[in-house]
Amino acid sequence: MTTAAARHSDRRISPVFLGILAVTAVTGWATWTGFAAQPGVAVFLFVTAAWIVSLCLHEYAHARTALHGGDLSVGTKGYLTLNPLKYTHALLSIVLPVVFVIMGGIGLPGGAVFIERGRIRGRWRHSLISAAGPLTNVLFAVVCTAPFWLDALDGVPADFRFALAFLALLQVTAAILNFLPVPGLDGYGVIEPWLSHGVRRQVEPFAPFGLLFVFALLWVPSVNGAFFDVVDSLLGTLGIHEFDTYCGYELFRFWRDPSGVCEVSP
């Protein structure tokens, strides 16, 4: 009985995550209805909270896949509760990704749950555990873009549309960047089991710096431009215009003077 109760508590959704969901819902409602005196504040809180929700789901996908792959320790570590405070590096998992969004409008993923890889058998399982996180971002992007590619935007307020477009951009950038075969990112985790032991040992020291390297590289204007050309092209195929994502980012940065370009007549 005690063991069963303990296992149940290990998988019970955390009140912290439920609180983040509540913030997402309330600020989403405020964005939709125009309840907030300053729309940008509501958009900022809505996008930030929804982004944190996606980060929690990203890490949950890693942990849940690892659980089915043989690592039962993810439950006792609290990874199945969706509580971001249980992550190995809360700073890398939550704070830095939010800072990256504020600084550059980039959905850059963070580091996170610790999987005991020695418990996992089979290279395909290792690869799937790494791929599960960014695949969650892909699914989140599909949900965010659905109103656009389903042509279901009639009656959707402009501010909410802009916020949803910007949130979709964050999910697409997170998925693309996370699938890069760079040490420290999930893309490398997908291919790592298939590399020789010698190559893995040579690459291992660079893993802690992979995320920062990618972020620094994106500050190079030519690289940044090429990257966002790809992102805008993908979003365009899903019905999201650059105007929508631009205005979403402008509203998100409510502390800046508005350009006036995104003002839409009722």
N, C-alpha and C positions, 0 to 999 in steps of 0.2 A: 504493500500500500504506500509506504513512504517513498519507495523508488518510483512508483507510478506518478505520485503527486509531484515529485521533484522533476520528473521528465515533463509533466504537463506545464509546470511553472517555467521551465526552460524554453518553452515554445509559446507562451502566452504573450500576446502583443503588448508591448510596453506602453504605459501611460504617456511617456515622453513622445513616442511616435504618434499616438492618438492626439496629443496636444498639437503637434506639428500639422497633422491632418486638419484639425479644427481651425488653425490659423489659415491654412490654405483655403478652406471652405469659406470662412468669414471674409477674408480679403478678396477672394474671387467674387463673392457676392457684392462686396463694396465696389469692386472694379466694374462689374456688370451694371449695377444700378446707379453708379455715379454718386454713391452715398458720401464718399470722402470729400472733404473740402478741397483737398489737393489730390487729383487723380493719380499723380506720379507716386505718391506715398503708398496708395493702395496697390498699384501695379508692382512697386518694389517689393512689398511684403508678400504679395501673391506669388510672384515669380520666384523669390528667394525661398519661400516655404515649399513651393512645389518642386523646386530644384533639390532641396534637402530631402524631400520625400523620395525623389528619384534616386538620390545617392543611397538612401537606406535600402530601397528595393534592389539596387545594384549589388550592394554588399550581401543582402539576404540571398540573392540568387547564387552568389559564390558559395555561401555557407550551406544553403539547402542542397545544392548539387554535391558539395563535399560530403554532406551527411549521407546521401544515397550512394556516394562512392566509397564509403567505409570509414570516414572520420567522424566518429560519434562525439568527439570532444567539442565540436562547434556548439552543441546544445548547452553544455555546462559553462561555456564561455559567454553565453548570452547572445550569441550572434543571430539566433532564430527569433528573438523578440523584437527585432527591427529598432532596437534602441541604439542610436548613434553614439551614446556615451560608453557603450560596451566595446567599441572598436579598439583595435590595437593602438592606433594613432588617431585620436579624435581630431587633432589639429590637421593632419594630412587628409583625413577623410571628409571633414565638414568645413572647417574654417578656411583652409587654402582654396578649395574649389569655389567657395562663395567669393573670396577675395579676387580670384581669377575672373569671375563673372563681372564684378564691379570694375576691375581695372581694364579689361579688354573685351568684354562680351563673349568670352570663350568658355565653353563648358568643359573645362579640363578636369578629369577625374583625379581622385586622391588615392592614397594608400589605405589599407583597411584591415580586413579580417585575416587572422593568422590560421592558415590551414596546415594541419600536421600531415605533410605529404607522404611521410613514411607509412601512413595507414592506408593510402590509396594504392590500389593495384591496377596496372594497365595504363599505357600511355594515352589512350583515347579518353579515359576518365580524367586524367590530369588536364588534358587540353580542354575538355568540356567544362571543367570547373572554372578555368580561366576565361572561357568564352561566354559563360553564363551572365557575367556582369554587363559587358557591353551589349549583349543581345537584349538585355532588359532595357537599356537606353534606346535601342532600335524599336522595341515594342512601345515604349513611352512616346517616342517620336511619331509612331503611327497613330496613336491615340490623339496626340496634340494636333496633328495635321489632318485628321479625319474630316472636320468640318470644311476644310479647304478643298480637299480632293473629292469630297462628296457633294460639293457645291451647296452646302447647308448653312450659309452665312446670313441668310435673310433674317433680319431681326436681331442679329448679334451686334451689340454696341461696339463702336470703333475701338475704344480703349481696351475692351476685353479681347477683341480680335488681334490688336497689336501685341498685347501681353502674351496671348497664346502663340502667336507667330514667333516671338522672341524666345519663349520657352521651348518651342520646337527646334529653333536654331541651336539652343544649348544642348538639346538631346542629340542632334545630328553631329555637332562638333565633338561631343563626348564619345559617341560611338566610333567616329572616324579615328580620333586621337587614341582612344583606348585600344583599338585594333592594330595600331602601329607596332611593328616588331622591335620595339625599343626596350631594353632591360628596365624592369621596374613597372612596365605597363602590361596589361592583360594580353596584348597581341604577342608579346614575347613569351608569355606564359603558355600560349597556345602551341607555339613551335618548340619551346624548350625541351619537352620530353623526347623530341625526335632528334635532338642534337647530340653529338658525342660528349662523353664526360669531360674531355679536355677542353672543348669549346665552352661548355657551361662553366667550368672553373675559371677560364680566362675572362668571361663576361661578368661573372658574379660581382666583382668589386664595383662595377659601374651601375648596378641596379638602383642604389639609393639616389643616384643623381639623374636618372632617366627622365623623371617627371619635370624637374627643373630645367633640364636641357631642352626639352620640347617647348616649354613655356618661353624660354629665352629665345629659341629659334623663331617662334611666332612673332617676336618683336622686330624681326628683320622685315622691312617693308615689302620686299619682293616675295618672300616666303609667305608672309601674312596675306598679301594680295592673291597669290596663287591658291592658297588654302581656302580663302573665303569665296573665290570664284567657283571652286568645286562645291562648297557648301551651298552657295546661292543657286547653283545649277541643280543640285539635288532637291532643294526646297522648291525650286521653280517647277520641277516635274510633279510635285505634290500640290501645286496650286498656290504656293505662298510667294508673293512678290517681295522683292527687296524693300519696297516701300513699307510693307507691313513689319518686317523685322527691324528696319531702321527706326521706325516710329516706336516700336516696342522698346528698343534699347534707349531711345531718347526719354520715354516716359519712365523707364526703370531708373535712369539717372536723374531723379527729381530735383536734386540739389543744383543742377546746372540750369542756366537760363535757357528756356525753350526756344527753339529756332522758329516756330510758327509754321513750319512746313507741314507738320502733322495735324494741324487743326482741320477737323472734318465738320462740315455743316450738318446739323441734325436733319 
